Every structure is written in structure tokens, then in C-alpha cells.
């Protein structure tokens, strides 16, 4: 299946901004996060087709996955 993955802020460094990924049918958001070597402790918000999602959510063909880091500042 094909899923569009969008990365934001520092997650783009040495990766990509947006990419169509070919994934196995039973692939989860967590698998994508681990495959991209994004530390789970740095995850902020995850959107799947514009709605909040968790790492154990199974992806479907045509989904758009957006991954944001935690917001920092002071």
C-alpha cells in the first residue's frame, strides 16, 4: 500500500519533508516512526488524515500521516 508521510520541524533533518512510502498491509504508525529512526520520546502530535492518532494505529492505502515533534520553548 502507499502512504504519504509528512515530517515537520527537526524531524526533517537528514530525512525528508514529504514522501510517498510503499508499506506492508498491516503496517502501523509506530513501525513508520521506528523505520525512520525517530525517537518515540520526541514524538509530539501524530495526525492521520487530519485527525489525531496513536502509534498502534494500522495504516491504510491512501492515508496521509503527519508526524510532529514535541513543542519546546520557554
N, C-alpha and C positions, 0 to 999 in steps of 0.2 A: 504494500500500500504506500501511497505517497502522502506525506505530511509536510506542511510548510512550518518551519521553525524560525522564530524571530528572537534574537537576543538583544538585550538592552544594556546600556551603560558599560561597566567594566567587564561584563561577560563577553563583549565583542572582541576584547583584546586577544589577539592571536587566534581568533576563531572566525566569525562572520557576523554580518548584520542580519541577513535573511537567507534561508536556504531551503530548497525542497529536498527532503530526505526520503529515501526508499527504506521502509521498515517492515519487519515481520508483522503478521496479522495480530498477534497477541501482545504487541509492544506497549509498554506503559510509559507515562511521563517520566517516572523515575529512571527507567532504562535509558532514555534520551539524555537526561541530566548526567547520569554516570558515564555514558558513552562520550559525552562532550567534556568530561573531567571537570564539571562544575561542582565544587564542594557543597554538599547539601546544607551545611551550616550557614552558607552565604545566600541561600535562596530567600527571596522576599516574596513576591507575588507571582503566581502562575495563572495565566489565562488560557483557557481552551475555547476557541471560537468566541472570545469576548467575555466568557464567564469564568469566575474563579474555579480552580481545580486543584486537586491533590496529586502527589507523586504516584499513588497507586491507581490512578485513572487509566483505563485502557484506551488507547488512541484508535481512531477510525480513519479510513481513507478519506482524504479531502480536508481533514482537520487543520486548523491553524493554531499552533502552540506558541505562546509568547512567554518568555522567561525573564523576570526582572530580579536584580539583586536587592538585598535589604537597603533601605534608605538610611544614609548616615548623615551626620552633620551636627552642628552644635550652635 
